[in-house]
Amino acid sequence: MQDALFDLAVSIGNVTLRNPFIVGSGPTVKNLPQLELIEKCGWGAASTKQTYNPRPYISYDPRYRWLKKEKLHIFTAEHRLDMETGLRLVEDARKKCKELVIIANYSDAGDNLDSWEEGARRFEAAGTQVLELNFCCPNMSFSVDVSDQKAHVISSGASMGQDPEIVAAVVRRLRTALSIPIIAKITPEGGRIAQVAKAAIDAGADAVSGVANRLGIAPIDIRKYKKPIYNLQGENTMGCMSGPWIRPLAMRDVFEMRKLLGPVPHINGTGGIASMQDAVQMMMCGADTIGVCTETMLRGFGFLEKWMKALKVYMGEMGFEAARDMRDLLLPELKSAAELTLWGGYARVDKATCHGCGACVEVGHCDAITMVDGVAYVEPKLCKGCSTCIDICPKQSISMVEETAAAR
Ligand SMILES: Cc1cc2nc3c(=O)[nH]c(=O)nc-3n(C[C@H](O)[C@H](O)[C@H](O)COP(=O)(O)O)c2cc1C
């Protein structure tokens, strides 16, 4: 199929992106050369680095770790933009970037709605096409709250994003003040992302976005536990986690939001996207657009071209014509645990390839496997069909025999 046959454009309110891929707010969207490169590489939009009003009270040089094996990114320190820098970035980007939609990622602190409005109006005047309200940053007041209950800092980011009332109050106020589309970017901390998203949409937001980030504790060297794994950092502290490991949780966030919000509101799915396949899965869970941050930190922006090519091949194979055709496909498929159909069956060992290592015999919850004449044997009557042996066998010598009768 030719490119023209695929409609990848997608809208947030009255603003249209040339495709659903957004560089998520973070360290790769904090200056003009980055935004120009993002445009050149074909992205649909970029959400600029968080601008904080008033001046951010935590804004340090970055301290990041990319734990390759775990596919986990974690950071403790990061620069936020102050108002003047954030506004100038948006102004400059609007002059230079004609195809890239500019989204300003902005937050005030606390419930001073006058101050929220003043900052938001300045961003609209600077030319941002969309305003993204940051109700998600876990590394400001939320990190302080979690680490030290005695500290009193004004609520911001993920501390505010757990409360549907305060999120709705801010959105309602800004909806009356602005004419550009508003995205509420919401934390999953607190476990109420769908309810908060609904409050934001009911209050007038045009879209909601997942963030996926969770606060966590990085692995610790148990012999030198006082020394953090971060380079050039004295103390251990909570870190903000992102990257591929988080994707199953991010997909759940989007799925829960879509289920509660219904088909109309725009959802930006963000968290752990590192391939075209990941992006499609996120759309299938309910996302209209796809936010990518960690992958751009590790690999820049040029990989989008490959993703777009692969996406078009996939869409052609599947008979999809528009980005919208992929959205929500998983919604009717995802059943509750009570509704599952489980087929009867049992694991069977291929004697020709089993080399008798005994790994499957060690499976702690299984009574069905023994060694017979130097190879593994599964007793069908005892096998419950769990599949652990299949996954741990180093020789791929075990497979499942499926019976037609349903089992429980
Ligand atoms: C170092 C770093 C800085 C970030 N800064 C911001 C920010 O300023 N504003 C924001 O809304 N999200 C911020 N995020 C969150 C990302 O935009 C994204 O939602 C999250 O990392 C999950 O996506 P990913 O796995 O693709 O990184 C940041 C993430 C990282 C890793």
The ligand as an SDF file (V2000), in Angstrom:
LIG
                    3D

 31 33  0  0  0  0  0  0  0  0999 V2000
   14.3200   12.0870   33.2060 C   0  0  0  0  0  0  0  0  0  0  0  0
   12.8370   12.2540   33.0170 C   0  0  0  0  0  0  0  0  0  0  0  0
   12.2670   13.5150   33.1310 C   0  0  0  0  0  0  0  0  0  0  0  0
   10.8890   13.6750   32.9680 C   0  0  0  0  0  0  0  0  0  0  0  0
   10.3300   14.9140   33.0550 N   0  0  0  0  0  0  0  0  0  0  0  0
    9.0050   15.0880   32.8730 C   0  0  0  0  0  0  0  0  0  0  0  0
    8.4270   16.3800   32.9060 C   0  0  0  0  0  0  0  0  0  0  0  0
    9.1170   17.3830   33.0450 O   0  0  0  0  0  0  0  0  0  0  0  0
    7.0830   16.4950   32.7700 N   0  0  0  0  0  0  0  0  0  0  0  0
    6.2770   15.3810   32.5730 C   0  0  0  0  0  0  0  0  0  0  0  0
    5.0540   15.5200   32.4610 O   0  0  0  0  0  0  0  0  0  0  0  0
    6.8160   14.1450   32.5020 N   0  0  0  0  0  0  0  0  0  0  0  0
    8.1420   13.9890   32.6490 C   0  0  0  0  0  0  0  0  0  0  0  0
    8.6800   12.7290   32.5630 N   0  0  0  0  0  0  0  0  0  0  0  0
    7.8090   11.5820   32.3070 C   0  0  0  0  0  0  0  0  0  0  0  0
    7.8040   11.1540   30.8410 C   0  0  0  0  0  0  0  0  0  0  0  0
    7.2850   12.1660   30.0070 O   0  0  0  0  0  0  0  0  0  0  0  0
    6.9740    9.8550   30.6470 C   0  0  0  0  0  0  0  0  0  0  0  0
    5.6380   10.1150   30.9890 O   0  0  0  0  0  0  0  0  0  0  0  0
    7.4900    8.6840   31.4940 C   0  0  0  0  0  0  0  0  0  0  0  0
    8.8780    8.6920   31.6360 O   0  0  0  0  0  0  0  0  0  0  0  0
    7.0540    7.3230   30.9430 C   0  0  0  0  0  0  0  0  0  0  0  0
    7.4050    7.1730   29.5970 O   0  0  0  0  0  0  0  0  0  0  0  0
    8.7830    6.4890   29.1020 P   0  0  0  0  0  0  0  0  0  0  0  0
    8.8450    5.1290   29.6920 O   0  0  0  0  0  0  0  0  0  0  0  0
    8.6860    6.5300   27.6040 O   0  0  0  0  0  0  0  0  0  0  0  0
    9.8690    7.3690   29.6230 O   0  0  0  0  0  0  0  0  0  0  0  0
   10.0640   12.5510   32.7000 C   0  0  0  0  0  0  0  0  0  0  0  0
   10.6560   11.2880   32.5810 C   0  0  0  0  0  0  0  0  0  0  0  0
   12.0270   11.1400   32.7200 C   0  0  0  0  0  0  0  0  0  0  0  0
   12.6100    9.7590   32.5770 C   0  0  0  0  0  0  0  0  0  0  0  0
  1  2  1  0
  2  3  1  0
  2 30  2  0
  3  4  2  0
  4  5  1  0
  4 28  1  0
  5  6  2  0
  6  7  1  0
  6 13  1  0
  7  8  2  0
  7  9  1  0
  9 10  1  0
 10 11  2  0
 10 12  1  0
 12 13  2  0
 13 14  1  0
 14 15  1  0
 14 28  1  0
 15 16  1  0
 16 17  1  0
 16 18  1  0
 18 19  1  0
 18 20  1  0
 20 21  1  0
 20 22  1  0
 22 23  1  0
 23 24  1  0
 24 25  2  0
 24 26  1  0
 24 27  1  0
 28 29  2  0
 29 30  1  0
 30 31  1  0
M  END
$$$$
